[in-house]
């Protein structure tokens, strides 16, 4: 990684979005700046998936604190197993 673009400004809003995604990975009760609680990860998923998700978001937030965040992460909404 080469680092952040020199003219990129740090944005608190984007950092807050990343922290809220991390909170969802932990299925938190409270989120930053949100009045409606989003759907977090359910506790009945496989332990290794939950561990991987929380570590990935911990790493993403930590990197974002050290570098300017140019864009927020893209997340995929949960879907069912039906083929359309």
Secondary structure, DSSP 8 states (H G I E B T S, - for coil): -----TT----HHHHHHHHHHHHHHTT-S--TT-SS------TTS-HHHHHHHHHHHHHHHHHHHHS---S---------S---
